[in-house]
Amino acid sequence: MLGMISVIIPTLDAEADLAATLAALIPAAIDGLVREVIVVDGGSRDRTLTIAENTGVEIIQSPRGRGLQLRTGAKRARQAWLLFLHADTELAPGWELVASHFMDKVDQGRIAPAAAAFRFRLLDEGWKPRLLEAAVAVRCGLFKVPYGDQGLLLPRTLYDEIGGYSDQPLMEDLDLLRRLGRGRLKMLRSDATTSARRYVNEGYFRRILRNQACLLLYAVGASPERIVRFYEAGGSEQEPLRADGRGPGS
């Protein structure tokens, strides 16, 4: 194992999920693969910071906005590999073995420098989450377009080469992937399980339709600020902008 990882986690009122997200990193920390975990908080008002402090991770305060928070955390990171992870996403047991195998191939020059993402899973029962997981698997298999809740692992040199995350308030994951290119993205055979709370609360089909509408706006060139207004207003553009980093990649 040549490389070691800095994990960057943007947070905003993440007390419900952060402990499980951090706990999944412990085996990799014990093995020495994960050398630092950086929580970049955008102004949480719940117990997020208390949870982070109790686990001993590094905490950075940042203006809210997931792109900006990810960019801020990457600037502080000191390791050769970066793993960007949402605060409500838990990596499956054994993820570190799959990740280190991929990293070794890159570090030893057996494959060209590339990024990797995990398979999408939702923490919910029934046919609706399984159908969504299947659709995401097809999208990732055909188009190599994972979203931020699937994690993103890449060498620091590659991250710097493509310019890193922009500080836009939404679609920061797609913006980075566009600059990365499909040919430099691999899918790992390990799961990243994300909270289904927003799908359950809003309704799966309504949530999916709103996400797809936001993606369509992005594809036709709408500004990230306009997309945030649309998303936060539930499909209308009448409410003020809230750049809090929550969106279709959530």
Backbone bond lengths (Angstrom), bond angles and torsions (degrees), N, CA, C in turn:
res aa  C-N    CA-C-N  psi(-1)  N-CA   C-N-CA  omega(-1)  CA-C   N-CA-C  phi
1 M - - - 1.465 - - 1.517 109.02 -
2 L 1.336 117.41 112.36 1.455 122.03 -176.87 1.515 112.35 -92.67
3 G 1.339 118.30 -37.97 1.446 121.69 -174.50 1.513 112.84 -97.96
4 M 1.318 115.26 157.89 1.449 122.03 174.00 1.526 108.21 -132.20
5 I 1.330 115.61 158.51 1.458 121.04 -166.03 1.515 112.51 -112.97
6 S 1.328 115.18 138.48 1.459 123.28 161.23 1.522 107.44 -102.12
7 V 1.325 117.08 124.95 1.462 121.67 178.14 1.525 108.30 -98.58
8 I 1.328 116.31 129.25 1.463 121.95 179.24 1.518 108.58 -115.45
9 I 1.336 116.57 123.32 1.461 122.55 -177.45 1.527 109.60 -125.58
10 P 1.335 118.66 112.31 1.466 120.28 174.13 1.526 110.00 -80.47
11 T 1.328 117.57 137.81 1.458 120.60 -177.76 1.523 111.41 -130.35
12 L 1.319 113.86 150.69 1.464 122.84 170.53 1.523 107.17 -158.88
13 D 1.336 116.30 105.25 1.471 122.04 -178.07 1.527 110.90 51.32
14 A 1.324 114.94 57.98 1.469 121.55 -172.73 1.516 112.91 -108.83
15 E 1.330 118.84 23.85 1.462 120.59 -173.64 1.537 113.32 -61.61
16 A 1.322 117.52 -27.70 1.471 119.91 -176.36 1.524 112.91 -69.74
17 D 1.329 117.77 -24.39 1.464 120.11 -171.34 1.519 114.88 -125.32
18 L 1.313 117.88 -18.92 1.463 120.35 -169.38 1.519 112.98 -61.88
19 A 1.331 118.33 -39.59 1.462 120.42 -177.34 1.530 111.24 -59.54
20 A 1.338 117.13 -43.55 1.466 120.25 179.21 1.524 111.55 -67.26
21 T 1.320 116.96 -37.82 1.461 121.30 177.46 1.524 110.84 -60.79
22 L 1.330 116.25 -45.15 1.464 120.61 -179.85 1.526 111.73 -70.38
23 A 1.325 116.62 -38.22 1.473 119.93 -178.79 1.523 111.16 -61.08
24 A 1.330 117.59 -34.97 1.463 120.60 -179.73 1.519 112.66 -67.01
25 L 1.331 117.27 -14.63 1.462 121.52 -179.91 1.524 112.45 -89.99
26 I 1.326 117.52 -11.98 1.467 121.00 -173.14 1.532 113.04 -60.45
27 P 1.345 120.04 -47.79 1.475 118.50 179.77 1.525 112.74 -57.17
28 A 1.325 117.30 -39.45 1.465 120.49 179.54 1.523 110.95 -69.48
29 A 1.329 117.35 -31.91 1.465 120.74 176.74 1.530 110.44 -69.80
30 I 1.324 115.90 -40.40 1.463 120.00 177.94 1.527 110.81 -63.09
31 D 1.329 116.73 -39.65 1.465 121.53 179.78 1.526 112.73 -73.71
32 G 1.325 117.42 -12.92 1.455 120.99 -179.77 1.510 114.64 91.10
33 L 1.337 117.63 2.17 1.462 120.35 179.00 1.523 110.36 -73.08
34 V 1.318 117.00 -47.71 1.462 121.63 175.43 1.523 108.09 -90.58
35 R 1.331 116.47 117.42 1.456 120.65 -176.97 1.518 113.08 -103.44
36 E 1.318 117.33 -20.49 1.463 119.84 176.21 1.526 109.74 -154.81
37 V 1.323 115.61 146.65 1.461 122.83 175.74 1.522 106.87 -124.30
38 I 1.315 115.91 124.19 1.460 121.95 -176.96 1.517 109.08 -115.91
39 V 1.320 116.64 115.93 1.458 122.75 174.75 1.524 108.08 -95.88
40 V 1.325 116.07 121.66 1.464 121.36 179.99 1.521 107.58 -108.71
41 D 1.317 116.10 105.49 1.458 120.70 -172.23 1.521 111.93 -95.93
42 G 1.336 114.92 135.20 1.456 121.29 -177.80 1.514 114.43 -98.69
43 G 1.334 117.39 22.41 1.465 120.21 177.01 1.511 113.68 107.52
44 S 1.317 117.42 41.79 1.468 121.29 -178.66 1.525 110.99 -62.36
45 R 1.334 114.87 143.96 1.469 121.28 178.18 1.525 111.69 -115.37
46 D 1.330 116.49 6.53 1.457 120.42 177.65 1.531 108.71 -107.31
47 R 1.330 118.62 -149.05 1.462 122.17 -175.84 1.541 112.50 -93.47
48 T 1.305 117.46 17.35 1.461 120.44 -178.89 1.519 112.21 -55.37
49 L 1.317 117.53 -49.84 1.464 120.55 -177.00 1.521 111.74 -67.51
50 T 1.326 117.36 -34.51 1.464 120.60 176.83 1.526 110.60 -62.75
51 I 1.319 116.38 -44.94 1.468 120.88 178.11 1.523 110.29 -60.98
52 A 1.320 116.95 -45.85 1.463 120.61 -179.66 1.529 111.07 -63.10
53 E 1.319 116.52 -43.62 1.464 120.26 179.82 1.519 111.39 -62.71
54 N 1.318 117.55 -39.20 1.462 121.25 -178.15 1.527 112.68 -67.97
55 T 1.313 117.43 -22.52 1.463 120.54 178.94 1.526 112.38 -92.74
56 G 1.314 117.45 -7.18 1.451 121.05 175.81 1.512 115.70 80.07
57 V 1.318 118.46 15.08 1.461 119.81 178.63 1.527 109.53 -77.98
58 E 1.314 115.49 164.03 1.457 120.33 176.10 1.530 109.12 -78.29
59 I 1.326 116.45 137.79 1.466 121.57 -178.24 1.520 109.43 -120.36
60 I 1.321 114.94 131.49 1.465 121.69 175.67 1.518 107.75 -123.05
61 Q 1.311 117.62 137.21 1.463 122.53 173.23 1.526 108.98 -92.33
62 S 1.325 115.22 138.80 1.461 120.78 -177.75 1.522 109.39 -147.05
63 P 1.330 118.10 152.52 1.464 118.27 167.14 1.516 109.52 -56.85
64 R 1.338 116.98 147.82 1.456 119.88 -177.79 1.518 111.83 -68.67
65 G 1.314 114.88 155.44 1.460 122.45 -175.18 1.513 107.74 129.74
66 R 1.326 117.54 113.18 1.453 119.57 -169.29 1.525 112.83 -63.28
67 G 1.335 117.75 -38.69 1.462 119.24 178.10 1.517 111.52 -59.78
68 L 1.327 116.48 -46.39 1.461 121.06 178.90 1.520 111.42 -64.45
69 Q 1.329 116.99 -41.10 1.456 120.29 179.95 1.531 111.46 -64.54
70 L 1.329 117.07 -42.41 1.460 120.49 177.47 1.526 111.20 -63.71
71 R 1.298 116.10 -42.04 1.467 120.59 179.63 1.524 110.68 -64.01
72 T 1.327 116.04 -41.26 1.462 120.83 179.55 1.527 110.81 -63.60
73 G 1.333 116.62 -44.42 1.455 120.09 178.84 1.514 112.82 -63.86
74 A 1.330 117.13 -38.38 1.462 120.57 179.99 1.526 111.30 -64.84
75 K 1.324 116.65 -35.14 1.465 119.67 178.39 1.524 111.44 -64.29
76 R 1.322 117.78 -33.04 1.461 121.80 -178.81 1.531 112.28 -81.63
77 A 1.329 117.36 -24.42 1.462 121.56 -173.23 1.528 111.51 -62.94
78 R 1.344 115.66 144.85 1.462 121.12 -174.48 1.534 113.85 -116.01
79 Q 1.312 118.48 -6.84 1.465 120.17 -175.38 1.529 112.24 -93.25
80 A 1.335 114.89 167.78 1.467 120.86 -174.83 1.522 112.70 -76.47
81 W 1.348 116.87 -19.37 1.453 121.43 178.41 1.526 109.68 -122.34
82 L 1.324 115.34 145.01 1.461 122.09 179.22 1.519 109.58 -118.27
83 L 1.326 116.16 134.65 1.463 122.06 174.20 1.520 107.55 -122.32
84 F 1.324 116.26 113.07 1.456 122.31 178.54 1.524 108.19 -95.17
85 L 1.323 115.49 127.17 1.457 120.02 -170.67 1.527 109.66 -140.15
86 H 1.326 117.15 133.21 1.458 120.48 175.70 1.522 110.63 -72.41
87 A 1.310 115.72 152.88 1.462 120.75 -174.92 1.519 112.97 -70.30
88 D 1.320 118.33 -16.42 1.468 120.85 179.51 1.523 112.16 -110.05
89 T 1.334 116.30 24.86 1.463 121.73 -178.42 1.523 109.95 -119.13
90 E 1.330 116.25 123.51 1.458 122.23 -177.00 1.526 109.84 -110.75
91 L 1.308 116.58 122.58 1.467 120.75 178.73 1.521 110.74 -76.61
92 A 1.324 116.01 144.63 1.466 121.72 -175.50 1.519 111.02 -72.53
93 P 1.339 117.30 151.68 1.471 120.45 174.70 1.524 111.02 -53.47
94 G 1.317 115.94 135.73 1.452 121.25 -178.99 1.520 114.68 88.03
95 W 1.334 116.57 1.94 1.468 118.88 -178.68 1.522 111.50 -58.51
96 E 1.328 115.67 -33.35 1.464 119.44 -175.03 1.530 111.74 -66.36
97 L 1.348 117.69 -29.55 1.457 120.50 178.14 1.523 110.87 -69.03
98 V 1.334 115.22 -42.99 1.473 120.04 178.83 1.527 110.17 -66.54
99 A 1.328 116.26 -43.40 1.462 120.32 -179.11 1.522 111.72 -65.05
100 S 1.334 117.18 -43.89 1.467 119.56 -177.74 1.527 111.14 -66.50
101 H 1.336 117.94 -33.15 1.468 120.97 176.18 1.522 110.35 -62.62
102 F 1.330 116.25 -44.88 1.469 120.36 177.30 1.529 110.79 -63.58
103 M 1.322 116.65 -45.03 1.461 120.87 -178.70 1.525 111.73 -62.30
104 D 1.321 116.99 -41.19 1.463 120.53 179.63 1.524 111.20 -61.65
105 K 1.331 116.56 -39.53 1.466 119.60 179.87 1.528 110.87 -63.75
106 V 1.343 116.40 -39.22 1.463 120.00 177.53 1.524 110.10 -69.40
107 D 1.326 117.04 -48.75 1.467 120.97 -175.42 1.521 112.16 -63.96
108 Q 1.323 117.20 -31.75 1.461 121.01 -178.99 1.526 112.64 -89.54
109 G 1.338 117.15 1.41 1.455 121.06 176.73 1.502 114.72 77.98
110 R 1.335 117.92 13.33 1.464 119.85 179.29 1.517 112.21 -75.72
111 I 1.330 116.75 -24.14 1.469 121.95 170.17 1.524 108.00 -134.25
112 A 1.317 116.28 158.20 1.466 120.75 179.18 1.526 110.00 -67.68
113 P 1.330 118.05 154.64 1.464 120.49 177.65 1.526 111.43 -51.63
114 A 1.322 116.19 131.44 1.464 121.26 -175.26 1.515 109.26 -152.33
115 A 1.327 115.16 165.35 1.458 122.95 173.88 1.521 108.63 -105.78
116 A 1.325 116.18 164.40 1.460 120.38 -179.85 1.520 109.92 -142.50
117 A 1.329 115.37 148.84 1.466 122.18 176.63 1.519 108.81 -130.15
118 F 1.329 115.89 163.44 1.458 122.17 -177.65 1.528 110.32 -98.19
119 R 1.333 116.04 166.02 1.463 121.30 177.32 1.527 109.57 -73.86
120 F 1.307 116.45 139.64 1.460 123.15 -176.68 1.528 111.55 -80.50
121 R 1.328 115.92 128.67 1.458 122.64 172.88 1.523 108.97 -135.82
122 L 1.340 115.44 149.38 1.463 121.06 176.87 1.521 110.01 -113.51
123 L 1.306 116.30 141.68 1.456 121.90 -179.73 1.527 109.34 -85.14
124 D 1.336 115.27 75.60 1.459 120.98 -178.73 1.526 107.86 -162.61
125 E 1.313 115.82 157.39 1.453 121.70 179.73 1.527 110.43 -104.99
126 G 1.332 115.92 158.83 1.458 120.57 175.79 1.510 112.76 110.22
127 W 1.334 115.13 178.83 1.455 120.11 -174.22 1.529 112.93 -80.57
128 K 1.329 117.56 -26.49 1.466 119.26 -177.90 1.525 112.74 -64.62
129 P 1.335 119.35 -49.57 1.472 117.67 177.03 1.524 112.88 -64.29
130 R 1.336 117.48 -34.39 1.465 119.08 179.60 1.529 110.68 -67.84
131 L 1.330 116.92 -37.08 1.461 120.17 177.54 1.519 110.88 -65.70
132 L 1.331 116.64 -41.71 1.454 119.74 178.44 1.528 110.99 -65.03
133 E 1.328 116.79 -40.96 1.468 120.23 177.41 1.531 110.92 -59.95
134 A 1.325 116.42 -41.60 1.456 120.28 179.69 1.529 111.31 -64.40
135 A 1.332 115.79 -40.44 1.466 119.99 179.16 1.529 110.94 -64.71
136 V 1.319 116.36 -41.10 1.470 119.99 178.23 1.522 110.42 -65.05
137 A 1.343 117.32 -39.37 1.456 120.71 178.73 1.527 111.23 -61.21
138 V 1.330 116.60 -40.70 1.465 120.67 177.90 1.525 109.95 -65.04
139 R 1.324 116.46 -45.33 1.469 120.58 179.48 1.526 111.17 -59.18
140 C 1.328 116.24 -44.62 1.464 119.81 -178.53 1.525 111.45 -70.10
141 G 1.334 116.75 -35.93 1.450 119.98 179.20 1.515 112.94 -68.21
142 L 1.331 116.20 -41.23 1.463 120.32 -176.32 1.520 113.02 -83.91
143 F 1.333 116.37 -40.84 1.465 119.66 -169.51 1.522 114.41 -115.66
144 K 1.349 117.66 -7.20 1.462 122.07 -178.94 1.537 110.59 53.94
145 V 1.329 115.42 53.62 1.460 120.70 178.98 1.527 109.50 -126.82
146 P 1.320 117.55 76.61 1.470 119.50 172.35 1.522 109.72 -77.93
147 Y 1.319 116.22 153.90 1.460 120.22 176.60 1.519 109.68 -98.45
148 G 1.330 115.67 173.23 1.452 120.99 -173.61 1.511 114.34 -60.33
149 D 1.352 117.53 -27.61 1.462 119.10 -179.51 1.523 112.42 -77.12
150 Q 1.319 117.92 6.75 1.459 122.16 172.31 1.527 111.32 -102.86
151 G 1.325 116.39 6.57 1.447 120.81 -177.94 1.518 111.43 70.52
152 L 1.319 116.34 159.95 1.464 120.27 174.87 1.517 107.93 -146.16
153 L 1.332 115.95 122.12 1.457 124.10 -178.78 1.519 108.59 -115.58
154 L 1.323 117.29 125.65 1.458 119.61 179.83 1.520 111.39 -157.02
155 P 1.338 117.08 157.50 1.459 120.06 177.27 1.533 110.77 -66.79
156 R 1.307 116.02 146.91 1.457 119.98 178.24 1.535 111.45 -59.84
157 T 1.316 116.37 -37.18 1.460 119.20 -179.96 1.522 111.71 -62.75
158 L 1.325 117.42 -39.00 1.455 120.94 178.79 1.521 110.54 -70.39
159 Y 1.334 116.40 -41.40 1.467 120.46 176.85 1.528 110.44 -56.43
160 D 1.324 116.37 -46.38 1.467 119.85 -179.45 1.522 111.32 -67.26
161 E 1.324 116.17 -36.87 1.470 120.41 -178.87 1.520 111.90 -60.31
162 I 1.336 117.48 -39.90 1.471 120.12 -177.28 1.528 112.17 -90.65
163 G 1.324 117.68 1.61 1.457 120.42 173.91 1.514 115.54 94.16
164 G 1.326 117.51 0.07 1.460 120.32 176.53 1.518 113.60 68.42
165 Y 1.334 115.05 -174.09 1.461 120.47 178.18 1.522 110.29 -70.71
166 S 1.318 115.93 140.21 1.458 120.20 171.09 1.521 107.96 -84.37
167 D 1.318 116.53 164.54 1.459 119.69 -177.73 1.528 112.56 -93.16
168 Q 1.335 116.53 23.97 1.454 119.65 178.28 1.526 110.27 -68.00
169 P 1.344 118.84 151.09 1.461 121.80 -171.81 1.524 114.79 -76.92
170 L 1.318 118.42 -12.14 1.462 121.38 -177.49 1.524 108.77 -155.11
171 M 1.322 116.48 156.99 1.460 122.81 178.10 1.523 112.93 64.51
172 E 1.322 116.24 24.84 1.463 119.35 179.21 1.525 111.73 -64.96
173 D 1.340 116.53 -28.92 1.461 119.76 179.73 1.529 111.06 -71.11
174 L 1.330 116.67 -44.49 1.467 119.68 179.48 1.519 111.58 -67.57
175 D 1.318 116.61 -35.77 1.459 120.65 178.03 1.524 110.58 -61.71
176 L 1.328 116.91 -43.68 1.461 120.09 178.56 1.522 111.50 -66.71
177 L 1.345 117.42 -43.07 1.454 120.58 -179.38 1.523 111.81 -63.58
178 R 1.307 116.62 -34.37 1.465 120.12 178.74 1.528 110.03 -62.28
179 R 1.308 117.07 -40.13 1.463 120.93 178.85 1.531 111.53 -76.05
180 L 1.315 116.62 -29.09 1.459 120.72 178.45 1.523 111.42 -69.87
181 G 1.340 116.68 -46.86 1.456 120.97 -178.87 1.512 112.33 90.56
182 R 1.325 117.03 144.79 1.465 122.31 -176.53 1.518 113.01 -59.68
183 G 1.325 116.41 -35.08 1.448 120.08 -175.37 1.515 113.91 -67.82
184 R 1.317 117.48 -13.46 1.468 120.79 -178.96 1.520 111.45 -113.79
185 L 1.329 116.66 28.13 1.465 121.20 179.33 1.517 109.86 -128.26
186 K 1.322 116.68 125.32 1.457 122.84 178.28 1.525 109.55 -115.42
187 M 1.336 116.00 148.52 1.459 121.08 174.77 1.524 108.81 -102.38
188 L 1.328 115.98 126.79 1.462 121.98 -179.47 1.531 110.79 -86.22
189 R 1.322 116.39 148.16 1.467 120.94 178.93 1.529 109.60 -88.47
190 S 1.299 114.43 62.29 1.462 122.09 178.19 1.522 106.89 -154.56
191 D 1.330 116.68 149.62 1.464 121.33 -171.04 1.528 113.13 -95.64
192 A 1.315 114.75 148.23 1.458 123.03 167.55 1.528 106.44 -120.93
193 T 1.315 116.80 111.91 1.465 121.61 -175.03 1.522 109.72 -98.06
194 T 1.319 115.11 122.84 1.457 122.17 -175.46 1.522 110.74 -109.21
195 S 1.309 116.36 146.48 1.453 121.23 175.85 1.527 110.60 -56.62
196 A 1.321 115.80 137.46 1.465 121.31 177.86 1.527 111.47 -98.79
197 R 1.324 117.07 12.96 1.463 121.23 -172.52 1.533 112.62 -54.21
198 R 1.313 116.70 -45.30 1.471 119.40 -176.82 1.529 111.38 -69.16
199 Y 1.327 116.61 -34.75 1.467 119.56 176.69 1.521 110.56 -67.41
200 V 1.319 116.75 -41.31 1.460 120.62 -179.13 1.521 110.51 -68.03
201 N 1.322 116.64 -45.40 1.468 120.76 -176.57 1.525 112.34 -67.67
202 E 1.317 115.88 -39.44 1.459 119.92 -175.99 1.518 112.41 -91.19
203 G 1.319 116.89 -23.33 1.463 121.86 -173.05 1.519 109.46 100.00
204 Y 1.326 115.71 130.21 1.466 119.43 -174.21 1.516 112.94 -56.46
205 F 1.319 117.64 -49.39 1.460 119.13 -173.25 1.524 111.82 -70.48
206 R 1.314 116.44 -37.86 1.460 118.44 177.60 1.522 110.84 -64.93
207 R 1.331 116.38 -42.50 1.462 120.66 179.26 1.528 111.02 -63.57
208 I 1.323 116.57 -45.07 1.460 120.13 -178.68 1.528 110.62 -64.49
209 L 1.322 117.34 -42.59 1.463 120.20 179.82 1.514 111.83 -63.13
210 R 1.333 116.23 -40.68 1.463 118.88 179.15 1.529 110.42 -66.65
211 N 1.331 116.63 -41.50 1.461 119.75 177.47 1.528 111.34 -60.04
212 Q 1.345 115.91 -44.01 1.458 119.51 -178.98 1.527 111.68 -66.10
213 A 1.324 116.19 -35.06 1.462 119.42 176.53 1.528 110.67 -63.99
214 C 1.338 116.30 -40.51 1.461 119.78 177.30 1.519 111.14 -64.17
215 L 1.327 116.93 -41.18 1.459 120.78 178.73 1.527 111.18 -64.24
216 L 1.327 116.59 -37.46 1.460 119.98 177.59 1.524 110.52 -65.46
217 L 1.325 117.17 -43.55 1.467 120.41 176.79 1.528 110.56 -58.23
218 Y 1.327 116.22 -42.10 1.457 120.08 179.60 1.532 110.69 -64.70
219 A 1.335 116.25 -41.16 1.460 120.69 -177.64 1.523 112.35 -64.56
220 V 1.332 117.01 -31.38 1.471 119.89 -178.95 1.524 111.95 -91.74
221 G 1.343 116.88 5.65 1.455 119.82 172.09 1.508 116.80 97.28
222 A 1.341 118.55 12.47 1.464 120.06 176.97 1.525 109.56 -65.01
223 S 1.304 117.05 147.83 1.458 121.04 -179.01 1.523 109.88 -69.47
224 P 1.328 117.92 150.07 1.470 120.09 176.34 1.525 112.38 -57.37
225 E 1.330 117.81 -35.26 1.472 120.42 179.48 1.525 111.17 -64.54
226 R 1.322 117.10 -39.72 1.460 120.26 177.82 1.519 110.95 -66.08
227 I 1.334 116.03 -39.76 1.459 119.82 179.85 1.524 110.54 -65.34
228 V 1.330 117.68 -39.46 1.462 121.00 176.27 1.521 110.68 -60.13
229 R 1.324 117.63 -44.67 1.474 120.75 179.21 1.524 110.42 -60.15
230 F 1.339 116.09 -43.72 1.461 120.38 178.42 1.520 110.87 -62.32
231 Y 1.334 116.32 -46.76 1.456 120.94 -176.09 1.524 112.19 -65.52
232 E 1.314 116.55 -48.22 1.460 120.18 -176.26 1.528 112.56 -69.18
233 A 1.334 116.30 -25.51 1.461 119.71 179.58 1.520 112.30 -88.17
234 G 1.317 117.47 4.96 1.465 120.52 178.00 1.501 113.37 71.11
235 G 1.347 115.73 29.19 1.458 118.73 176.13 1.504 112.61 112.60
236 S 1.332 119.15 -9.04 1.451 121.43 174.97 1.510 108.45 -111.56
237 E 1.310 117.97 161.29 1.458 120.42 -178.05 1.520 111.06 -109.46
238 Q 1.313 118.14 31.80 1.450 120.97 -174.35 1.527 113.67 -94.72
239 E 1.321 118.71 -18.30 1.456 120.16 -177.72 1.522 110.90 -89.71
240 P 1.334 118.59 155.59 1.451 121.58 -178.53 1.517 112.03 -68.99
241 L 1.327 115.25 157.39 1.447 123.02 -178.70 1.518 110.96 -63.97
242 R 1.336 116.52 133.78 1.466 123.05 171.31 1.515 108.03 -126.77
243 A 1.315 116.61 95.40 1.471 120.53 -177.95 1.514 110.12 -84.98
244 D 1.321 117.02 71.77 1.463 120.29 -175.82 1.514 112.83 -105.36
245 G 1.329 116.72 8.93 1.455 118.57 175.34 1.502 114.84 82.48
246 R 1.336 119.74 -0.48 1.457 120.84 179.92 1.526 108.47 -93.63
247 G 1.327 116.43 135.59 1.455 117.21 -177.51 1.506 111.87 -177.82
248 P 1.349 117.31 -160.07 1.441 121.60 -175.38 1.511 114.21 -56.96
249 G 1.331 118.09 -25.71 1.448 119.52 176.78 1.511 112.70 -82.98
250 S 1.336 117.86 4.46 1.472 120.41 -176.79 1.497 110.83 -86.39
